[in-house]
């Protein structure tokens, strides 16, 4: 039996908070839902019609975080923040 090894450097917390993907230099905004969050990234749920660019800014909890899309599957996307959030 193969065991699974956690490769993330920061613990992820399951949450459900409303957020906004800020695209095209702030001209386009899309509502998303953050479903898990760590100091280095997040997983968001978004409408399937939203086509995220490779990088954008995520607005949540009174914070603007530049991020990159690491993966996308159906209505979910994994994001990596440009900088690690403080504890």
C-alpha positions as CSV (number, residue, x, y, z in Angstrom):
1,X,0.0,0.0,0.0
2,X,1.3,3.4,-1.0
3,X,1.1,6.2,1.5
4,X,0.3,9.8,0.5
5,X,2.9,12.4,1.4
6,X,1.9,16.0,2.0
7,X,4.0,18.3,-0.2
8,X,2.5,21.7,0.8
9,X,4.7,23.9,3.0
10,X,1.7,25.5,4.7
11,X,-1.4,23.9,6.2
12,X,-4.7,24.5,4.3
13,X,-7.8,25.4,6.2
14,X,-11.3,24.5,4.8
15,X,-13.3,27.7,4.7
16,X,-16.1,29.2,2.6
17,X,-15.8,32.9,2.1
18,X,-16.9,35.1,-0.7
19,X,-14.1,36.7,-2.8
20,X,-13.6,38.6,-6.0
21,X,-11.2,37.8,-8.9
22,X,-10.0,41.1,-10.2
23,X,-9.0,40.8,-13.9
24,X,-7.9,43.0,-16.7
25,X,-6.3,45.7,-14.5
26,X,-9.4,46.0,-12.4
27,X,-11.8,46.5,-15.2
28,X,-13.4,43.0,-14.9
29,X,-14.5,41.4,-11.6
30,X,-15.8,37.9,-11.1
31,X,-17.4,36.6,-7.9
32,X,-15.7,33.4,-6.6
33,X,-15.8,31.4,-3.4
34,X,-12.6,30.5,-1.5
35,X,-13.0,26.9,-0.3
36,X,-9.6,26.4,1.3
37,X,-6.8,28.7,2.2
38,X,-3.2,28.6,3.3
39,X,-0.5,31.2,3.7
40,X,0.8,30.4,0.2
41,X,-2.4,29.8,-1.9
42,X,-6.0,28.9,-2.1
43,X,-8.6,26.8,-3.9
44,X,-11.5,28.7,-5.4
45,X,-14.9,27.7,-6.8
46,X,-16.1,29.8,-9.7
47,X,-18.7,29.7,-12.4
48,X,-17.7,27.4,-15.2
49,X,-18.2,30.3,-17.6
50,X,-15.3,32.3,-16.0
51,X,-12.0,31.9,-17.9
52,X,-9.3,32.9,-15.5
53,X,-6.1,34.4,-16.9
54,X,-2.8,32.8,-15.8
55,X,-2.4,35.6,-13.2
56,X,-4.8,38.0,-11.5
57,X,-5.6,39.6,-8.1
58,X,-7.8,37.9,-5.5
59,X,-9.7,40.2,-3.2
60,X,-10.8,38.6,0.1
61,X,-10.9,39.5,3.8
62,X,-9.9,43.1,3.1
63,X,-6.8,41.9,1.2
64,X,-5.7,42.1,-2.4
65,X,-3.4,39.2,-3.3
66,X,-1.7,38.8,-6.6
67,X,-1.8,35.1,-7.6
68,X,-1.2,32.6,-10.3
69,X,-3.4,29.8,-11.5
70,X,-1.6,26.5,-10.8
71,X,-4.4,24.1,-11.9
72,X,-8.0,24.2,-13.1
73,X,-10.6,21.4,-13.0
74,X,-14.3,22.2,-13.9
75,X,-15.4,24.9,-11.6
76,X,-12.4,24.8,-9.2
77,X,-9.0,26.4,-9.5
78,X,-5.8,26.1,-7.4
79,X,-4.0,29.4,-6.8
80,X,-0.5,30.3,-5.6
81,X,-0.1,33.7,-4.0
82,X,2.8,35.9,-5.2
83,X,3.9,36.3,-1.6
84,X,3.3,34.2,1.5
85,X,0.7,35.7,3.8
86,X,1.6,36.5,7.3
87,X,0.4,34.2,10.1
